[in-house]
Amino acid sequence: MVPSVGGDDDIDPTETWTGVTSEVRADALPPVCILAGGLGTRLGELVRGVPKPLLEVAGEPFLIHQLRLLASHGAREVVICIGYRGEMIESRIGKDRFGVRIAYSHGRPDGTLSAIRRALTLLPERFLVLYGDTYLRVDYQAASRAWRESGLPALMAVFRNEGSWDVSNAYYERGRVLVHDKHSPTSKMRWIDYGLGGLDAATLECVASDESDLAVLYSALARRGELLSRIIGIPRM
């Protein structure tokens, strides 16, 4: 059973949340922006009639598993960026799951950073970012706390990959990602970004306003020395 998140004074279950809380406690898990608007083309026929986040895993849509996990780590508010068949996601998931209030940002599948930019009106100044196909059994509270205490404007979870699971794309040193390049990785990159990040909204000004790829923003932040790294252990199969 997932523990309840927040007290009766914090959340009115009859109230529809439309995004952005006016105040986020310093020690609370920031709202999570879930990127769930892609076409899922690599899955072929599986996503012809259903969006990837609703594909069933162990009898439930993957997105429900993801929301349950986030709730168990103290998440209270989530903004889901939807695109391809987004109305199906909103209808199936609803406005509240496991004590997590959910708002939706609608758009077309035109890039991860474009989706975040559209969602900014629903998000506070600081928020976590999670890919909609990522199920990470990590300590979200510890990652958020380390990010807050660092004073840096951005966070990237990384795993020491050594080219094993996919092409390594990050150079890590002393608590920061100093180089990140998904498109032209080099041999000195031993680490890989691992699905969880965090951003101050102001960081989006580091790249062109028409830039659509989140990886480009992370690369720019790494070059500026502003990308905190949180190491993730060995993946569990």
N, C-alpha and C positions, 0 to 999 in steps of 0.2 A: 504493500500500500504506500502510495506517495504521500509524504507529509504535507499538511496544508501550508501554504506560503502566505505569510502576512496575517494580521489579525482582522477581526470584524470591523475595526475602526478604519482599516486601510483600504479595503475593497468592498464595494457594494455589488453583490453578484447579479443584481437586477439592472445594473447600469451598463450601457454599451460604451466601451472605451474607444475613443477615436484617435488615440495616439498622444504622444508627448506629455509626460507628467511634469507639472510645474517645478517640483522639487524631487531630487533623488538623493536619499541619504548617502552620506559619504561612504558608509560601510556596506551599502547594498550592492547587489549585482546590477550593473547597468542594464537597461533594456537591450534586447538582442534583436538585431536585424538579420533575418533569415532570407538568403537569396534563393528563391524557389521559382523563378520565372523562365528558366531555360527550356529548350525544346527536347532535350534528352535524346538527341539523334543517335547516339552510340547504342541506344537500347532498341533501336529498330521498331519492329512490330509491337513490342511491349507497350510503347507509348502512343500508338496510333489513336487510341480512343480515350486515353487517360494520361494526365500529367505525371511526370516522374515522382513527385512527392507523395502521390496517392497509390503508387504501386504497393501491393501488399507484401509484407514481410512478417512471417509468423502470425498470419491471420489478421493483421492490422495495417493500415497505410503507414508507410515509413515515417511520414511527418508526425504522426501521433506518437510513435516511439521517441522521436526526437524531442517533442514537446514534454513528454513525460520525464525524460532524462533531465532536461533543463529545469523543470519544476523541482525535481529532487535535489538540485544544486542551488535552489533559492531564486530562480528567475521568477519575476512577477509580471513582466510586460515584454511582449514580443511584437515586432512589426514584420510581417511576411511580405516580401516583394514578389508579386505574382505577375505572370505574363501569359504563357501558353496555357490555355484552358483554365485560366485563373478563377473563373466563376465556379468551376467544379471544386477547386480547393477551398474557396471561401464557404461554399455550401456544405461541404463535408466536414470541415474542421470547426467552423463557427467562431464565436467571439470569445470563448473561454474554454480552456482545457486545463484540468489539474490545478486550478487556482491561478493560472496564467492568463492575463488579459491579452487579447489579440486584436491588432489593427492590421489592415491590409493596404498596401500601396500597389496600385494597378499600373500596368504599362505593357509595352511590347517587349519581346526578347531582344534587346538591343545592347546588351553588355552589362557586366556586373556593376561597374562604377556608375553607369547611367541609372541603373535601378536604385542604387544608394542615393544618388543625387535627388531623384524624385521623392524618395522617402524622407528626406531631411525635415520636411514640415511635420512629420509624425514622430521624430526622434529628438531626444535632448542633445545637448552639446557633446556629450560623450556616450558612446554605445559600443557594444560588441557586435561583431560580424561573423556569421556562420553560414557555410554553404548548405543548401537544402538537401544535399545527398551525403552529409557528413554526420556520423554518429561517434562522438568523441567521449570516451569515459575518462575524463580528466577532472581535475579539481578547478572548476570554473571560478570559485570564490578566491582561491589562492592566486590564480592568474590575474583576476581583476584587481586584487589587493596589490600585487607586485607592480602592476601597471600604474595604479594610482600613486603608489609610493615613489615610483621612478621619476615622476614629473614629466615624462615624455608624452608626446601627443598620439603615439600609435603603438600597437602591439601586434606581434605575429607569433603564433605557436609554431615551433619547428621540431623536426625529428631528424636524428642523425641517420641519414638514409644510405650514404655511400653508394648511390646508384642502384640499390637493391629493389625497391618497390616501384620506382619511377625515376625519371631523370632528376637528379639533385639540382636545385636551383637557387640555393642561398649560401652565402658565406657568413658564418657566425663567429663572433669573437667578443669575449668578455661581456656577455649579457645583451648584446645588440646584433641585429642583422645589419651588416655593413654593405653587402651587395646582394641584390635579389634580381634575378633575370630568368623568367620562364621561357622566353623566346630564344635567347642565345646564351645558354648556361656554359660555364667554363669548367675545366678540370679541378680547379681549386674549390669548387662548391661541393661540400660534403653533406649539406643539410637540405631539407625540403620543407616548404610551407605545409602546414598540417591542418588546414581547414578552419581554424579559429583565429580571429583577429580582433582588433579594437581600434577605433578612430575617434579623434576629436573632429567635429564637423568642419572646423576651420582648416583641417589638413587638405580638404578637397581643393583649396586655392593653390596648392603646390603644382597642379597640372592644369592643362588647358580646359576650358569649360566644356568643350565638346569631346574630351577624352572619355571613352566608354569602358576601358578595361581597368579593373581594380588592381591588377598586377603592376600596371604602369605607375599608379600612385604609390604602391608599396616600394617600388624601385626608387622612386624619387625620394621618399622618406628615408630609405636606407642610405642613399648617397649623402643625405643631410645629417646622418647620425642620429635620427629621431625615431628609429624603429626598435622598440624593446623586443627582446626575444624571450619566449617562455619555452623551455625544453620539455618535450613530451617523450615518455618512455617507449619501450618496444611495443608495437601494436599487438593486440590480442586478437587471435583468429577465432 
